[in-house]
Amino acid sequence: MAVLNPPRTLPGLGRAIVNHLLEARRAPTEDELLATFKPEGLNQGAQASGGLLNTISSLRAINVLKTAGDGTLQLGDRLPSTKVPFDRAQFRRVLQEHVFDLRRDGDVWAGQPGEGHTSGARDLNRALTWVLAQDALGQPLSWTDNVQTLQAQQFLTGSNASWAITNDTRWLANVRWALALGLATTSMMKDKNGIVPLPVVAVADAVSRVPADRYSVHDFLVSLGRAVPVLHGGSLRSGLVSVLGSDPDPGVTEDCADSSVGQSLRILEDQGRLQFETLPDAEGIRLSRSDATRQTHVIVKQGGKK
């Protein structure tokens, strides 16, 4: 099973499915769940149930859902024990935990035969890692404008079989997952469709788990990469760099923080979640290639503007 292969997977629908199962008196079969979400007589089109069925398949691939021996659809074993429906932020963190399960997926850049190459979230993590390695200060990413060209340049081949994202169908599914996971935003540029690799929400989720304290900026960035492995400093990003031979992000190339991370941290600073300081006798890093000074420490605060 793969996450991106079902063409109509809708991660946002996953929360409704999971919350329904939480509140159900008994575990339904897939057909019973389908009858609940799409009652008989509602949209008789042949593809009407595709979004629901594809979403179930994707959530099953990352162990958010499972099919029991009796054919019923149940919650995965590692879901938090709760009797209260998940809100949007809580479910986003559930998805993050299950997508970034590297114990399940191993090295996603190591080739595997057959379906093993896309099992778990391997295909999704390759796609997300590539997206987050692009310039957050550059043009929005869209399949027709630049994604194909950038992949051909970076993977040094026009054969899409070697790319992180092999076709437009998987690209569209990846866009939905990137937004649901808090790893990207939609373009705000006039006449420029696409997404921007700006993971403010996912970085904020990771920061919320860090105790309020003062950290060296390098230690903080390492912990951030460990929490969100598709970011610079994470193992998934390191694997991509090994495949490409170099890091494609211009910030990293110019000895700065990765552009996606640097921009996200600046936004969280504006929101009052973080504070940066520079000490003349400490090692630091520029958060942006436009910065003149190097930040040496991060002060993590609780709260801040929402």
Secondary structure, DSSP 8 states (H G I E B T S, - for coil): --SSSSTT--HHHHHHHHHHHHH-SS--BHHHHHHHHS-TTS---TTTTHHHHHHHHHHHHTTSEEE-TTSBEEE-TTS---SS---HHHHHHHHHHHHT-HHHH--TTS--SGGGGTSTTHHHHHHHHHHHTS-TTS--B-IIIIIHHHHHHHTT-S-GGGSSS-SHHHHHHHHHHHHHTTS-EE--STT--SEE---HHHHHHHHHTS-SSEEEHHHHHHHHHHHSTTSTTSHHHHHHHHHHSS---HHHHTTB--HHHHHHHHHHHHTTSEEEE--TTS--BBSSTT-SS-B-EEEE-S----
